[in-house]
C-alpha cells in the first residue's frame, strides 16, 4: 500500500508519540470539557506544492499523519476522526447548499498511524463539491484542509464519554483532484429491470432498479406481481445481465441467489405479491429479495377522496383500503381529457395533494405534492385510481381497464 508521508520538524516529530506511550495512573481523574476544546495536537507538515490525484485504482492508498494525545491528563483510549474541508476555517462551503466539512468514516486509535485513505478523501471531496453525477468529474485541483476530532471512547467501543471532545489545529493537503464519482447517488437508474409477464417482458422505467445509498444495492420501491407470473432480472437487451432461476426454492422475504447465464430459467411468483424488490451484487453474485407489504383489511373507508371536474369536486369517490397497508383504490371511475382533480380529505385540511409540476401519464406512478396545484388528465380515462404512501411520499396511478 503506497503512502504519502508528510515531513515534520524534528521537535514536532519527537512530541508526536510521547503521550501515546504514557502509562495510565492507578486512579486517573478526567476533568470534563466545557464545550469543544481546540488544541494543537495534530503535527504540522512542511508545506509543499505536491499535487495528488484520487482515482478509482488508488482508493486504498493512504495519507500518513501523526498526532499527540490531547491534554486528558493520562493515556486514555482516544478515538480520532479526520474532518476535512475546502475552507481553512471550516466555516464556508465552497458550493452553495453543500456541506462545509465532512468527517471520514474510519476512526483511528494510534497517534502514530492516522492514515485516511484516498477513497475516503475522494468521497469527501465529492460531498463538499455537491457532486451528483459523473458529468461533474474530474473535480479539478483544490486545497484540502484537515483536522482531527478526539474523544475518549468507552470500553467496548460503542460509545464516547460526553464532554471529552478536543479539536486539533488545521493542516493542508495541497492541490487534490478527484477523477471518479466517489459517492453513491441514490435514485439513479441502473440499467437493470424486472422483466416478465407483468410487463410483457419489456423494460419500462417503472420496472427499473434504482440505486440506493448503499453500494451495489438497488431497489424497486413498489410493484405488484400476480401469482404464477414468470419473470427475470435483466438489462434492456438481454445482454450482459440476464438473471434467473438458480434451482433453489424461491420464497418471499428471503434473499434468493440468482443465476447469471446467457439464458437462465424463469422465476415464478409463488403468491400475489405487492411490495419492494431489492437487488444486491456482492462477491460476484446477485441476490434478489422480495419484501411483501404489510397486509390490511380491504374495502374500508380511508377518509381520502379523488375530487375534481369529473365529480363536481365533491366526496363521492372515496379511496378504500386494499389487501396491503398504505395502498388504497378507487374502482371504476371515468375522467375526461383535460379535466383536473386533486386528492384530499373532506375538509381540504390534513390531506390536500396535487400536482408536482410534471405531466400525468396513464399506468405510470405520479408523485403528489402537499398543497400542489390541480392535476390534469392527459386523455379520456376509464379505470381504477391507485393511491400509495411509500417512504413518506404519496403517489397515484391511473390504471386503465
C-alpha positions as CSV (number, residue, x, y, z in Angstrom):
1,X,0.0,0.0,0.0
2,X,1.5,3.3,-1.0
3,X,1.8,6.1,1.5
4,X,2.4,9.8,1.1
5,X,4.3,10.8,4.2
6,X,4.3,14.4,5.4
7,X,7.7,15.6,6.7
8,X,7.7,17.2,10.2
9,X,10.0,19.4,12.1
10,X,12.2,17.5,14.5
11,X,10.6,18.8,17.6
12,X,7.1,18.1,16.4
13,X,8.2,14.5,15.5
14,X,9.6,14.0,18.9
15,X,6.5,15.2,20.6
16,X,4.2,13.1,18.4
17,X,4.4,9.8,20.3
18,X,5.3,10.6,23.9
19,X,1.8,10.9,25.3
20,X,0.6,7.7,23.5
21,X,3.1,5.7,25.4
22,X,2.3,7.2,28.8
23,X,1.2,4.6,31.4
24,X,-2.2,5.1,32.9
25,X,-2.4,6.3,36.5
26,X,-3.8,3.9,39.0
27,X,-6.8,6.2,39.6
28,X,-6.9,8.7,36.7
29,X,-9.2,11.6,37.1
30,X,-10.8,13.1,34.0
31,X,-11.9,16.7,34.1
32,X,-14.8,17.2,31.6
33,X,-14.5,19.8,28.9
34,X,-16.6,22.9,28.8
35,X,-17.7,22.6,25.1
36,X,-15.1,21.7,22.5
37,X,-11.5,22.5,23.3
38,X,-9.2,23.5,20.5
39,X,-5.6,22.3,20.9
40,X,-2.6,22.0,18.6
41,X,-2.1,18.2,18.8
42,X,-2.0,17.4,15.0
43,X,1.6,17.6,13.8
44,X,2.1,20.3,11.2
45,X,3.7,19.1,7.9
46,X,6.2,21.1,6.0
47,X,4.2,22.6,3.2
48,X,4.8,21.6,-0.4
49,X,3.4,22.1,-3.8
50,X,2.7,18.4,-4.3
51,X,-0.4,17.5,-6.3
52,X,-2.5,14.4,-5.5
53,X,-5.0,12.7,-7.8
54,X,-7.6,10.4,-6.3
55,X,-8.5,7.6,-8.8
56,X,-10.7,4.5,-8.8
57,X,-7.5,2.5,-8.9
58,X,-5.7,4.0,-5.9
59,X,-8.5,4.2,-3.4
60,X,-6.6,2.0,-0.9
61,X,-3.6,4.4,-0.8
62,X,-3.2,6.5,2.3
63,X,-2.2,9.9,3.6
64,X,0.1,9.4,6.6
65,X,-0.4,11.8,9.6
66,X,0.6,11.7,13.2
67,X,-0.5,13.5,16.3
68,X,-0.1,13.7,20.1
69,X,-2.8,12.9,22.6
70,X,-4.7,16.0,23.8
71,X,-4.4,17.0,27.4
72,X,-6.7,14.5,29.1
73,X,-4.2,14.1,32.0
74,X,-3.5,10.4,31.4
75,X,-3.1,8.0,28.5
76,X,-6.7,7.4,27.7
77,X,-8.3,5.3,24.9
78,X,-8.9,8.1,22.4
79,X,-10.7,7.9,19.2
80,X,-9.5,10.2,16.4
81,X,-11.7,11.1,13.5
82,X,-10.4,13.0,10.5
83,X,-12.5,16.0,9.4
84,X,-11.9,17.8,6.1
85,X,-13.0,21.0,4.4
86,X,-12.1,23.2,1.4
87,X,-12.1,26.2,3.8
88,X,-9.2,26.5,6.2
89,X,-11.5,28.0,8.9
90,X,-14.2,25.2,8.4
91,X,-16.9,27.9,8.2
92,X,-17.8,28.5,4.5
93,X,-18.9,25.9,1.9
94,X,-17.2,26.1,-1.5
95,X,-20.5,25.4,-3.2
96,X,-23.9,26.8,-2.1
97,X,-26.0,24.2,-0.2
98,X,-23.1,21.9,0.0
99,X,-21.7,20.9,3.5
100,X,-18.9,22.9,5.0
101,X,-17.0,19.9,6.2
102,X,-17.0,16.1,6.0
103,X,-16.0,13.5,8.6
104,X,-14.3,10.4,7.3
105,X,-15.8,7.0,8.2
106,X,-12.6,5.4,9.6
107,X,-11.7,6.1,13.2
108,X,-8.0,5.9,14.4
109,X,-6.6,5.0,17.8
110,X,-2.8,5.1,17.3
111,X,-1.3,8.6,17.3
112,X,1.5,7.4,15.0
113,X,-0.9,5.9,12.4
114,X,-3.6,8.3,11.4
115,X,-3.9,7.1,7.8
116,X,-7.1,8.3,5.9
117,X,-7.4,6.5,2.5
118,X,-7.6,8.2,-0.9
119,X,-11.0,6.6,-1.3
120,X,-12.5,8.3,1.8
121,X,-10.9,11.6,0.9
122,X,-12.3,11.3,-2.7
123,X,-15.8,10.7,-1.3
124,X,-15.4,13.8,1.0
125,X,-14.4,15.9,-2.0
126,X,-17.4,14.9,-4.0
127,X,-19.7,15.6,-1.0
128,X,-18.1,19.0,-0.3
129,X,-18.5,20.0,-4.0
130,X,-22.1,18.9,-4.1
131,X,-21.4,16.5,-7.0
132,X,-24.5,14.5,-8.2
133,X,-23.2,12.6,-11.3
134,X,-20.1,11.6,-13.2
135,X,-20.5,14.6,-15.6
136,X,-19.1,16.8,-12.9
137,X,-15.9,14.6,-12.7
138,X,-13.0,15.3,-12.5
139,X,-13.3,17.9,-9.8
140,X,-10.2,19.9,-10.6
141,X,-7.5,20.7,-8.1
142,X,-8.4,22.1,-4.7
143,X,-6.5,22.7,-1.5
144,X,-8.0,20.3,1.1
145,X,-7.7,21.2,4.8
146,X,-7.8,18.5,7.6
147,X,-8.1,18.4,11.3
148,X,-8.7,15.7,14.0
149,X,-11.6,15.5,16.4
150,X,-10.6,13.5,19.5
151,X,-12.9,11.8,22.1
152,X,-12.4,9.3,24.9
153,X,-14.0,6.0,24.0
154,X,-16.0,3.9,26.5
155,X,-14.6,0.4,26.9
156,X,-16.1,-1.8,24.2
157,X,-16.1,1.0,21.6
158,X,-19.9,1.5,21.3
159,X,-20.0,5.0,22.9
160,X,-17.9,8.1,23.7
161,X,-17.6,9.7,27.0
162,X,-19.5,13.1,27.0
163,X,-17.6,16.3,27.3
164,X,-14.3,14.8,26.1
165,X,-14.1,16.5,22.7
166,X,-10.8,18.1,21.5
167,X,-10.4,19.6,18.1
168,X,-7.0,19.9,16.6
169,X,-5.2,22.5,14.6
170,X,-5.7,22.5,10.8
171,X,-3.2,21.2,8.2
172,X,-3.4,21.5,4.5
173,X,-3.1,18.9,1.7
174,X,-2.1,21.0,-1.3
175,X,-3.9,20.5,-4.7
176,X,-6.1,17.4,-4.5
177,X,-8.1,16.2,-7.5
178,X,-10.8,13.5,-7.6
179,X,-11.0,11.8,-11.1
180,X,-14.0,9.5,-10.5
181,X,-17.5,9.5,-9.0
182,X,-16.6,8.6,-5.4
183,X,-20.2,8.9,-3.9
184,X,-23.3,6.9,-4.2
185,X,-26.2,8.9,-5.6
186,X,-29.5,7.2,-4.7
187,X,-32.4,7.1,-7.1
188,X,-30.3,6.7,-10.3
189,X,-31.2,4.2,-13.0
190,X,-29.1,1.1,-13.1
191,X,-30.0,-0.3,-16.5
192,X,-31.3,-3.5,-14.8
193,X,-35.1,-4.3,-15.0
194,X,-37.5,-6.7,-13.6
195,X,-38.9,-8.2,-16.8
196,X,-41.8,-10.7,-17.1
197,X,-45.4,-11.4,-17.7
198,X,-46.4,-8.5,-15.6
199,X,-44.9,-6.0,-18.1
200,X,-45.0,-8.1,-21.3
201,X,-41.3,-8.9,-20.8
202,X,-40.4,-5.3,-21.6
203,X,-38.1,-2.8,-19.8
204,X,-40.3,0.2,-18.8
205,X,-38.9,2.8,-16.5
206,X,-41.2,1.9,-13.6
207,X,-39.7,-1.6,-13.5
208,X,-36.1,-0.4,-13.4
209,X,-33.9,-1.0,-10.3
210,X,-32.7,2.3,-8.9
211,X,-29.6,2.9,-6.8
212,X,-29.9,3.2,-3.0
213,X,-27.4,4.9,-0.6
214,X,-25.6,1.5,-0.3
215,X,-23.0,0.5,-3.0
216,X,-24.2,-2.4,-5.2
217,X,-27.7,-2.4,-3.7
218,X,-30.6,-1.3,-5.9
219,X,-34.3,-1.3,-5.4
220,X,-37.8,-1.1,-7.0
221,X,-39.7,0.6,-4.2
222,X,-43.1,-0.8,-5.1
223,X,-44.5,-3.2,-7.6
224,X,-47.4,-5.7,-8.0
225,X,-46.8,-9.2,-9.5
226,X,-49.7,-11.7,-9.7
227,X,-49.3,-15.2,-8.5
228,X,-47.9,-17.6,-11.2
229,X,-46.2,-14.8,-13.2
230,X,-42.8,-15.7,-14.7
231,X,-40.0,-13.2,-14.7
232,X,-36.3,-12.4,-14.7
233,X,-33.9,-9.6,-13.9
234,X,-32.1,-8.4,-16.9
235,X,-30.8,-5.4,-18.9
236,X,-32.8,-3.9,-21.7
237,X,-31.1,-6.0,-24.4
238,X,-30.9,-9.4,-22.6
239,X,-27.1,-8.9,-23.0
240,X,-24.6,-8.7,-20.1
241,X,-27.2,-9.0,-17.4
242,X,-29.6,-12.0,-17.6
243,X,-30.5,-13.3,-14.2
244,X,-32.9,-16.2,-13.5
245,X,-33.7,-19.4,-11.7
246,X,-30.8,-20.9,-9.9
247,X,-32.7,-24.1,-8.9
248,X,-33.1,-23.2,-5.2
249,X,-36.5,-22.7,-3.5
250,X,-37.8,-19.2,-4.1
251,X,-39.6,-17.6,-1.1
252,X,-40.9,-14.2,-0.2
253,X,-39.0,-12.1,2.4
254,X,-35.8,-14.2,1.9
255,X,-32.8,-13.4,-0.3
256,X,-32.6,-15.6,-3.3
257,X,-29.3,-16.2,-5.3
258,X,-29.9,-15.6,-9.0
259,X,-28.1,-17.5,-11.8
260,X,-26.2,-15.2,-14.2
261,X,-26.2,-17.0,-17.6
262,X,-26.9,-16.4,-21.3
263,X,-30.4,-17.8,-20.9
264,X,-31.3,-18.9,-17.3
265,X,-34.7,-20.3,-16.5
266,X,-37.6,-18.0,-15.4
267,X,-38.6,-17.5,-11.8
268,X,-42.3,-17.9,-11.0
269,X,-44.0,-15.8,-8.4
270,X,-45.5,-18.1,-5.7
271,X,-48.0,-15.6,-4.3
272,X,-49.8,-12.4,-5.2
273,X,-47.1,-10.0,-4.4
274,X,-47.1,-6.3,-3.6
275,X,-44.1,-4.7,-2.1
276,X,-40.4,-3.7,-2.7
277,X,-37.7,-5.7,-4.6
278,X,-34.0,-5.3,-3.7
279,X,-31.2,-6.5,-6.0
280,X,-27.8,-6.9,-4.3
281,X,-24.4,-7.6,-6.0
282,X,-21.8,-9.0,-3.6
283,X,-18.7,-11.2,-4.1
284,X,-19.5,-11.7,-7.8
285,X,-23.1,-12.9,-7.1
286,X,-26.6,-11.4,-7.4
287,X,-29.3,-11.9,-4.9
288,X,-32.9,-10.7,-5.1
289,X,-35.2,-10.0,-2.1
290,X,-39.0,-9.6,-2.4
291,X,-40.4,-7.9,0.7
292,X,-44.2,-8.1,1.0
293,X,-46.1,-5.1,2.2
294,X,-47.9,-5.5,5.5
295,X,-51.4,-6.9,4.9
296,X,-54.6,-4.9,5.6
297,X,-58.3,-5.4,5.7
298,X,-59.7,-4.4,2.2
299,X,-62.7,-2.2,1.3
300,X,-62.6,0.0,4.4
301,X,-63.1,3.8,4.0
302,X,-59.9,5.9,4.1
303,X,-61.3,9.4,4.5
304,X,-59.4,10.4,1.3
305,X,-61.2,11.2,-1.9
306,X,-60.4,12.0,-5.6
307,X,-62.1,15.3,-6.1
308,X,-62.3,17.1,-9.4
309,X,-64.1,18.3,-12.5
310,X,-65.5,14.8,-13.1
311,X,-67.5,14.7,-9.8
312,X,-68.0,18.4,-9.1
313,X,-65.2,18.4,-6.6
314,X,-67.3,16.5,-4.1
315,X,-66.6,13.5,-1.9
316,X,-68.5,10.8,-3.9
317,X,-65.3,8.9,-4.9
318,X,-63.6,7.7,-1.7
319,X,-60.4,5.6,-1.7
320,X,-60.9,2.3,0.0
321,X,-58.3,0.1,1.7
322,X,-56.8,-2.8,-0.2
323,X,-55.1,-6.1,0.9
324,X,-52.0,-4.0,1.8
325,X,-51.4,-1.2,4.2
326,X,-50.8,2.3,2.7
327,X,-52.4,1.3,-0.6
328,X,-55.8,2.5,-1.4
329,X,-58.0,2.3,-4.5
330,X,-61.0,4.0,-6.2
331,X,-62.6,1.5,-8.6
332,X,-64.3,2.2,-11.9
333,X,-64.0,6.0,-12.4
334,X,-64.1,8.0,-15.7
335,X,-62.2,11.2,-16.2
336,X,-62.4,13.1,-19.4
337,X,-59.3,14.6,-21.2
338,X,-58.2,17.9,-19.7
339,X,-60.4,17.5,-16.6
340,X,-58.5,18.3,-13.4
341,X,-58.5,16.8,-9.9
342,X,-56.7,16.5,-6.6
343,X,-56.6,14.1,-3.7
344,X,-58.0,15.4,-0.4
345,X,-59.9,14.7,2.7
346,X,-63.5,16.1,3.2
347,X,-62.3,19.4,4.7
348,X,-59.3,20.1,2.4
349,X,-57.2,20.1,5.6
350,X,-54.7,17.4,6.6
351,X,-54.8,15.8,3.2
352,X,-54.6,18.1,0.2
353,X,-52.4,16.6,-2.5
354,X,-51.8,17.9,-6.0
355,X,-49.5,18.4,-9.0
356,X,-45.7,18.2,-8.8
357,X,-45.5,20.3,-12.0
358,X,-44.9,17.3,-14.3
359,X,-47.3,15.7,-16.7
360,X,-49.5,12.8,-15.6
361,X,-49.3,9.6,-17.7
362,X,-51.7,6.6,-17.7
363,X,-50.3,3.5,-15.8
364,X,-47.3,5.4,-14.5
365,X,-47.0,6.3,-10.8
366,X,-47.2,10.1,-10.3
367,X,-45.7,11.7,-7.2
368,X,-48.1,14.0,-5.4
369,X,-47.2,17.3,-3.6
370,X,-48.8,18.7,-0.5
371,X,-50.9,21.7,-1.4
372,X,-49.9,21.3,-5.0
373,X,-52.0,22.6,-7.9
374,X,-54.7,20.7,-9.9
375,X,-53.6,17.6,-11.8
376,X,-54.7,17.5,-15.5
377,X,-55.8,14.2,-17.0
378,X,-54.0,13.9,-20.3
379,X,-56.6,11.7,-22.2
380,X,-60.0,10.3,-21.6
381,X,-59.6,7.7,-18.9
382,X,-61.7,4.9,-17.5
383,X,-60.3,2.5,-14.9
384,X,-59.1,2.4,-11.3
385,X,-57.1,5.0,-9.4
386,X,-54.5,3.6,-7.0
387,X,-53.1,5.7,-4.2
388,X,-49.9,4.7,-2.3
389,X,-47.8,6.0,0.6
390,X,-44.2,4.8,0.4
391,X,-41.3,6.4,2.2
392,X,-43.4,9.4,3.2
393,X,-44.4,10.1,-0.4
394,X,-47.9,9.8,-1.9
395,X,-48.2,8.6,-5.4
396,X,-51.2,7.9,-7.6
397,X,-51.5,5.6,-10.6
398,X,-54.3,5.7,-13.2
399,X,-54.8,2.0,-14.0
400,X,-56.6,1.7,-17.4
401,X,-59.0,-1.1,-17.7
